[in-house]
Amino acid sequence: MRFKTLDDLADGQRVLVRLDLNSPVDDGVVQDNRRFDRHARTVRELAERDCAVVCMAHQGRPGDDDFVSLDQHADILADHVGRDVQFVDDVYGNDALAAIDALDDGEILLLENVRMCDDELPEESPEEKADTEFVRTLADHVDAYVNDAYSAAHRKHASLVGFPLVLPAYAGRVMESEYAANTAIAEREFDGQVTMVVGGTKATDVIGVMNALDEKVDQFLLGGIAGELFLRAAGYPVGEDVGDMDLFDDQWAQNADTIEALLDERGDQIELAADLAYEDDDGERAEIGVEDVEEKTRGFLDVGSETVETYDPIIRDSEAVFVKGALGLFEDERFSTGTVGVLEAIAETDCFSVVGGGDTSRAIEMYGLDEADFSHVSIAGGAYIRALTGEPLPAVEALAANA
């Protein structure tokens, strides 16, 4: 899919830039994360090219605890860009328009949380979004639009799909690099083995990826909640809710037939965990082979060491490795063995590699791995899944239509 990038944008423009700065909020304090650093590249480049840079972004959703102002985001973004970032607590009213019009070349402004605007959230067609007061008003005060929010590209929100119908539109550096890396599995040809590490909590995501990529991927290595459901389909007494758990049984009821069919039809492509890890009575990590499980009495929180040893050589023999989702509860160091072990093997292998799927990429930073050892570390969740499964990304399509 062809769209225009910053290479096609003339210097000295007044540019409206859509970022995705959505971040964890802890006791009202917005947490710094790699999204700020990634988007800072686009913002910095535009400012250095004498553009007046008007940024818009979202945080949370109305009604959620993390639905807060972007005033803190402006300070964090400024630290990463290395320039002042002004903030205005308005989206497209008089205060916002005055601040936009007052911007000099090379200056940066961040508007208030775009989801505080009624026109933003409803999922509607680009034509309907382009006709909103929000889009029509802001478009009159800028020369061009840049979408850098790849991680939100699966949404039909006004700030993502409306502006390309009324302004010259370009992809920012994050949008450009994410799209290229995340579509590589479908669009590139690899001479050697292609492996996908698939985990996380949603069986439907895993099934969608496996169905979409069965002809592109030679080996799927499973873990996480989804992997445990596949073990259940293979006849092991796991993948069930115990105690007050609510993770497995509903997903099993919805997906059992499909999972069983996948194992039956493509079992030679699918590698399941040989052992699982749990918290013992002393609070320590313990492991048990899946062949030795007689009844599930407690939750399993990671794949085991034998599984990591099995997955390791498969990864090292691969020309390309893609990661979607974690293999365990890596945020707890006791149960990071699976996720980190796989990432370490990828980092030490000279292969094309893409790591994505929501929070999975955080494990790289948490456990001291070097991001440079991976071809691409995605900051996208839902958009990454859509790219892998070939589903349309409305914001990308809007840029392409503009081009």
N, C-alpha and C positions, 0 to 999 in steps of 0.2 A: 504494500500500500504506500503510495507516494504522498508526502505532505511537505510543505515548506518548513525550513528550519531557520535558526538564527543566522545562518550563512546567507540567507536570502533577504534578510531584513536590513534596510538602510540605517545608518547611524543617525543619531540626533532626533529620534522619534519620541513622541509621548506614548508610552506603551503600558497597556493593562495586562498584568501577568497573573495567571491563576497558579497558585502553589498549593501543595498539600502539606500543611504544618500540623495536622492533627496529631496530638501527643498525649502521653499519659499525664494525668493531673493528680498529684498527691497532696491531700490536705489544702487544696486551692493553689498549689504551686505547680506551674507547668514545667515538665521535665524536658531537658535537652535530649535530642536524639539525632540519629544520622540523617533524618529528613531535612533538618535545618542545614546541615553541611552540604548535602547534595544540591538542594535548591539554591544555596548561596552562590554556587558557580554560575547559574543562569543570571541571577540578580546582579552579581558583581560584573559579569561581562557586559550586560546592558548599561550599567552605570558608567563603566569605563569607556563605553562607546558613546557617551554623552546623551544617552536616553534619559528622559524623565520617567522613572519607574514607579508605576502604581500597582501595588501588590494586593491581591485578595486571596483569602484562604478561609477554611472552616475549622471549627473545633467542636467535636461532639455533636449531639442532636438535641433539639428542644425537649426538655423534660429529664435529660440525663444529668448526672452529677458533674460530668466533664464538659457540659455546655457552658463555656465561660468566654469572657472577652479575650481579644487577642493582644491586649496591651503588653502582657509579658512576652508574647511571641515576638513582638517588635524588638525588644531588647536582646533576646536570644539570637534572632536573625542578624541583628547588627554585629554581634560578636563574631559570627561566622563570615559575614560579608566583609568586615573590616571598614565599614562606613556607617554613619548614623542612619537609622531608619526611623522616620517620623511615624506617628500613629494618630489616627483620628477615629473617635468612637462613633462612627457613622458609616453607612454603606454607600448610599447614593443620594442623600439629602443635601441640603444647602452647605452644611459644614464639610462634608466629603468633597463636594464639587469645588468649593472655595480652596480647599487644601490641594486638590488636583491641579487647579488652574494656577496656583502659586508656585508649583514645583519648578525649579530650575534644572537645566541639563545636569545629569549626573546625580541628582538627588533621588531619594527613595522614600516612598510613603506606603504604609500598610493600612488598609481599610479595616473596619470592624468586621467581626465574624460574619461571613456572608450568609450563614444559615439563620441569622437574625432578620433576614429579609424574607418577607412572605412569598416573593416570587421565586425563590431559589429551589426549594426542596421538592415540590410535586414532580413526579416523573412524567414528563410530557415530551412531545416531539420538538425537535430543534426549531421548527417554524413557530410553534406556540411560545417557546421560550424566547425566541428572538423578538417577539412582539410584546414582551412584558415591559412595564415601565422601568424596571431595574436595568434591563439591557439597553433599551432605547436611550435612557438618560445618560448612562455612563459612556456609551458609544459616541455621543456627541462631544465628549471632552477628551478623547484620546485619538491617536492616529492608527494604532494597530493593537492586535491582541496576541498574546503568547500563552499557550497552555503548557505548563510544566508539570501538571498534576496527573501523571500517569496512573498513580495508585487509586485515583478516583474516576478513571476514564470509563469505567463500566456504568457510570451513573448518567442519567439524562437530566441533569440539573442545569439551571439557567447559566451559571458561571462557566459551565463546561461545554455546552452545546449551542447556546444562544448566540454568543458573540461571533463565531465564525460565519454566521449568515449576514452580518452587518458590518464587519471590519476585515481588513486583510489579516490573515491568521497564520501563526507560525508555531512550531513545536519548540519548546525549550530544550535544554541539554538533557535534563532528566527524562522527559518524554521521549526524546530521540534515542537515548541509550537503552532505556528500559524496553521500548518497543522492539528494537533490534535484537536484544538478548533474549527476550521472552518469547519471541516468535521463531527463534533460531531452530528449535526442535522440529518445527513444522516445515520451515522453509529452507534450511540448510541440509546439505548431503554430507554425511560422515562416512568415511571409509571403514572405520573400525566399529567396535561394540558401543552401543548407546545404552546407558543405564539410567534408570530413574529411581531415586529413593523417595518412597511415598509413605507419609505418616499423617499426623494430625488427628483431629477429633471428628471429622465429618466423612462418613462413608460415601455419601453422594459425590463429594469432590473427588475422592479416590476413584470411584467407579467411572465418573465422567472422564477423568484423565486417562485411565487405562483403556477405555473404549475408544477415545479419540486418537490415542497414540500407539495402538497395538502394532501398527505396521512401521512405526518409527523407532520404537523402543525394543531392544532385545531382551532386557532383564528389568523386572520391577522388584525392588527390595522393600519389604513392608515392615511397618512398625506402628507404634501409637495405638490409639483406640481403633482406628480403621483396620490396622494389622491384626488386632486381637479378634475382630469380627470375622476376618478371613480365616483365622485359626479355628474359630467356632464352626465355620462352614466346612472345614477340613476334618471335623469330628472330635476336636479337643474340648474339654469342659471348661472353656474360658469364654471371654466375650459376653459375659452376663453381668447384670447389675447385682451387687450384693450390698446389704445394709441399706443406707439411704442414698445409694448411688442412683443416678438417672442419666446414664451415658450410653448404654448398650442396647437394652431391650427394645426401645422404640425404633432405633435405627435398624435393629435386626428384623423387626416386623416389616419394615418398609423395604428393606434391601436384600433379604435372605436369598430369594430366588435368583437375583442378579449376581450376587456374590458367588453362589454355588455354580452358576452357569459359567462365570469367568474362570473359576478354578477348574472346571471340567473341560472347557474349551482351550484354555491357554495356561494350564498348570505348569508347563515347562518354562514359561516366561516369568513365573511368579515364585519368588523366594520368601518363605515365611520364617518368622522367628523360631529358633530352636529352643530358646529359653527366655524366661521373663524374670524381672526383678520386682521385689516388693519390700515393704518396711516390716521388719520382724518385731517381736515383742519388746526388744531393747531399743527400738528406734533406729536400728542399723539396716543397711542394704543387705538383702539376701536374694539368692537366685534359685530358680528351679527349672529343670528341663520341662518342656511342654508334655513330653511323654510320661513324666512323673506326676503330673497334676491329676488327682483323682476327683477333686471337687473344688470349685473356686469358692474360697471363704473370705478372701480379702482382695483389695484392689492391686492390680499390677501397674507399675509406674514407669517401667522402662523395659526395653529388650535387654537380654543378658549378655555376658561376655562372650559366650560361645557364638551367639548370633553375630556380634561385631567381628569376631575372627572369621566367620563365614563370609560376611559381606565385604570385608577388607580386600581380599584378592580380586573379587569381581570388580570392585571400583578401580583398583590399580591396573586392571587389564582393559579398561574402557578408554575410548577416544573422547567420549562426551558423557558427562554426568549432570543430571538435573535433580534438584532437591525440592520437594513440595511437602512441607510439614515436618514436624519433629517426631522422633522415634520414642520420646518419653518426656517426662516432666523435667526438662533440662534446667529450669529455673532453680530447682533444688539440686545442689551439687551431687548428692547421693544418687540421683537418677539422671545424670547427664551422660553416662557412659555411652549409650547408644548414639545419641545425636552428635556428641563431640567426637566420638570415635570415627564415625562416618565422615564428618567434616575434616578431621585430621588426615584421613586417607585421601580425600579429594585434594586437600591443600598440598600434599606431598606428591601428587600425581600430575604429570604433564598432560593434562587433558583440558578440553573446553568444558567449563563448569558454570552453572547458574544455580544460585541458592535463593529460594524465595518461599513464599507461603506464609503470610502474616508475620508472626513474631520469630520464626525460625532463624532469620538472619541475625537476631540479637545474640544468639549463642556464640557467634564469631567474636563479637566484642566482649561478651561476658567471660569467655574462657581464653582470652589473650591470643586468638588466632589473627593472622595478618590478612586483611581483606584483599590485599594485592595478590594473594595466592589463589584467588578465585577469578575466573573471567568476568563474572558479574554477580553482585549481591543485590538482589531486588529489594526495594522498600515497599513493594505492592503486595496485597493480599488477594482480594477478590478479582482485581484486574489481571493478576498473574495467573490465577486459575482459568479465567476466561481465555487468556492468550493461549494457554496450554491446550485447552479443549476446543479451540477454534471458534468460540462464540464471539459475536461482534462486540466491539468497544465503541459505544456511541461517540465519545469525545474524540477518539482517533478518526472515526469515520467523518466527523464534522470537519476536522482539519484537512482530511483528504479531499472532501467535497469542495472546500474552499480553494485548495490548490488547483 
